[in-house]
Amino acid sequence: MAARENQGYLIAVIILVLLTLVLALAAFLGWSKAGENSDLRMKADHKLELSKTLSDAYQSKARILEALVGDFGPSVAEVETDLQTLNGLGANRNLDDVEQRQVRDIHDRVVEIYDAYKKDMLGFNTAEEGAPVQEQTWRSRIKSLTAKVAKQVNDNKIAANQTKLAEAEAESKIEQARNQLAINQKTLNDLNDQLAAEKKRSLEKESELKSKLDEAVAGNEAVNKAYKDFQDQSNDAMREIQTKIASVEAANEGLKTKINLYEREVFDRPDGQIVKVASRLKSVFINIGSEDGLPANETFSIFDQDVLDFAKGQQKAKIEVTRIYPYRAEARITEEDPTNPILEGDHILTATWDPGIAVPFAVVGTFDLDGDRFDDRDKLIQIIERNGGKVVATHDDEGNIIGKIDYTVRYIVIGEPPSLVEDAKAGVIRNSSAIQSAMREMTETAEKNTVDKLDLQKLLNKMGVRAKPKTLQIETGIRRFPERQPSDAANDKKTD
């Protein structure tokens, strides 16, 4: 009986041990599964954190790109804030180095794009459209550039139309010159025909006289004398006709050469145009420069852009070149009418310079530029040459002619004849009568070679220089135009 009870106890102990082992194994397996689930949850939370950070980074990147592109909502002013937010996402301590690098790569790419945006917008100002510089976007810049291109295209069309009008006018004047040349040629042909007829008549008359002379015998003195007189008259007539023909031919050749050399100035085209006006700075920009041979300190008169006949048109302002670039130049405004302001497209013109040509001048007589009653002819020559002209003929104080006037001379500037009385009062030693004789000779030569005449006032107006100045300084390195005196300023104020 006791053995059976011990056996029962033993079996119960074994079963208890087995149950304990089963419970221990089940507990171990449960703890192991819970640990695995905990690790999986932590990994999932970490992955969710990374995904959220990357999502926020991409959202910041998208906002920044929308702001830079423009017209999508965000403002450029918010870009710096979004960049700081994006930089902060890259410093999330819950992410490892690799994951933080992913966020920083997004930040670095956005910074690279933002730098490109600032480089594109550098120096670009759309104040005309009413938007400040910091609010510029790529879309607004494209719109602004498109508007500028459209404006430039329109300006080019206007310039092309003006060029066509000028070309049409030039063609018309060229045709007139050709017609005049044809008339001159016809006149020359008529003279040649008259000379041939006269030669024929002379030969016939000579033959007739010889026949009569043979019939009247050698002793007929009266007939011989009549024949000799007629022959002399005939020879004189022939020489006179030949002289006229030579003069006409020379004049014809001079006209042909003058038309070829100065065809542009015959039709009086402008030398250039105003392309920009800076009224507050009292300066303008013109469309000619060093590539056109523009000299420093050149002066121009300004005419309205609708003026076509500059000989009759009245200049509205005057300018002096201060800075020269290859294809444009800057000039200061020396004289203007506030009621008739300078506009873009206005014409500029000077008598002393053409693009690529040094205009030849002749200067005769005396010129008092500063009111001191002394001759300033040498100063006037310096002004002309410093404005791009070239004085090829003048005279000295002894009346000796220097240089030569031919058909290549464009203008002759005629001053006042010297006065013997004024010379005596001023104590000037010069040969006034010889100078007057030189003036007459040079003026007649200019008329024969169809040289245009200019007086001092007209020359200074065409050059854009104020006439009758109080003082005039000519220096070796720098040409200065008349300095304004207090009396001039008072007179201008009264005029205004």
Secondary structure as the mmCIF struct_conf table of DSSP 4:
data_model
#
loop_
_struct_conf.conf_type_id
_struct_conf.id
_struct_conf.beg_label_comp_id
_struct_conf.beg_label_asym_id
_struct_conf.beg_label_seq_id
_struct_conf.end_label_comp_id
_struct_conf.end_label_asym_id
_struct_conf.end_label_seq_id
HELX_RH_AL_P HELX_RH_AL_P1 ALA A 2 VAL A 69
BEND BEND1 ASP A 71 GLY A 73
HELX_RH_3T_P HELX_RH_3T_P1 VAL A 76 GLU A 78
HELX_RH_AL_P HELX_RH_AL_P2 VAL A 79 LEU A 89
TURN_TY1_P TURN_TY1_P1 GLY A 90 ALA A 91
TURN_TY1_P TURN_TY1_P2 ARG A 93 ASN A 94
BEND BEND2 LEU A 95 LEU A 95
HELX_RH_AL_P HELX_RH_AL_P3 ASP A 97 MET A 121
TURN_TY1_P TURN_TY1_P3 LEU A 122 GLY A 123
HELX_RH_3T_P HELX_RH_3T_P2 ALA A 127 GLU A 129
TURN_TY1_P TURN_TY1_P4 GLY A 130 GLY A 130
HELX_RH_3T_P HELX_RH_3T_P3 VAL A 133 GLU A 135
HELX_RH_AL_P HELX_RH_AL_P4 TRP A 138 ALA A 216
TURN_TY1_P TURN_TY1_P5 ALA A 218 GLY A 219
HELX_RH_AL_P HELX_RH_AL_P5 GLU A 221 VAL A 266
TURN_TY1_P TURN_TY1_P6 PHE A 267 ASP A 268
BEND BEND3 ASP A 271 ASP A 271
STRN STRN1 GLY A 272 ALA A 278
TURN_TY1_P TURN_TY1_P7 SER A 279 LYS A 282
STRN STRN2 SER A 283 ILE A 286
BEND BEND4 ASN A 287 ASN A 287
HELX_RH_3T_P HELX_RH_3T_P4 SER A 290 ASP A 292
TURN_TY1_P TURN_TY1_P8 GLY A 293 GLY A 293
HELX_LH_PP_P HELX_LH_PP_P1 LEU A 294 PRO A 295
TURN_TY1_P TURN_TY1_P9 ALA A 296 ASN A 297
STRN STRN3 THR A 299 PHE A 303
TURN_TY1_P TURN_TY1_P10 GLN A 305 ASP A 306
TURN_TY1_P TURN_TY1_P11 PHE A 310 LYS A 312
BEND BEND5 GLY A 313 GLY A 313
STRN STRN4 ALA A 317 ILE A 324
BEND BEND6 PRO A 326 TYR A 327
STRN STRN5 ALA A 329 GLU A 336
STRN STRN6 ASP A 337 ASP A 337
TURN_TY1_P TURN_TY1_P12 PRO A 338 THR A 339
STRN STRN7 ASN A 340 ASN A 340
TURN_TY1_P TURN_TY1_P13 GLU A 344 GLY A 345
STRN STRN8 HIS A 347 LEU A 349
BEND BEND7 ALA A 351 THR A 352
STRN STRN9 TRP A 353 ASP A 354
TURN_TY1_P TURN_TY1_P14 PRO A 355 GLY A 356
STRN STRN10 ILE A 357 ALA A 358
STRN STRN11 PRO A 360 VAL A 364
BEND BEND8 GLY A 365 GLY A 365
STRN STRN12 THR A 366 THR A 366
BEND BEND9 LEU A 369 PHE A 374
HELX_RH_AL_P HELX_RH_AL_P6 ARG A 377 ARG A 386
TURN_TY1_P TURN_TY1_P15 ASN A 387 GLY A 388
STRN STRN13 LYS A 390 HIS A 395
TURN_TY1_P TURN_TY1_P16 ASP A 397 GLU A 398
STRN STRN14 ILE A 401 GLY A 403
TURN_TY1_P TURN_TY1_P17 TYR A 407 THR A 408
STRN STRN15 TYR A 411 ILE A 414
STRN STRN16 GLU A 416 GLU A 416
HELX_LH_PP_P HELX_LH_PP_P2 PRO A 417 PRO A 418
HELX_RH_AL_P HELX_RH_AL_P7 LEU A 420 ALA A 426
TURN_TY1_P TURN_TY1_P18 GLY A 427 GLY A 427
HELX_RH_AL_P HELX_RH_AL_P8 SER A 432 LYS A 448
TURN_TY1_P TURN_TY1_P19 ASN A 449 THR A 450
HELX_LH_PP_P HELX_LH_PP_P3 VAL A 451 VAL A 451
STRN STRN17 ASP A 452 LEU A 454
HELX_RH_AL_P HELX_RH_AL_P9 LEU A 456 MET A 463
TURN_TY1_P TURN_TY1_P20 GLY A 464 GLY A 464
BEND BEND10 ALA A 467 LYS A 468
BEND BEND11 LYS A 470 LYS A 470
STRN STRN18 ILE A 474 ILE A 474
BEND BEND12 THR A 476 GLY A 477
STRN STRN19 ARG A 479 ARG A 479
HELX_LH_PP_P HELX_LH_PP_P4 PHE A 481 GLN A 485
HELX_RH_AL_P HELX_RH_AL_P10 PRO A 486 THR A 495
#
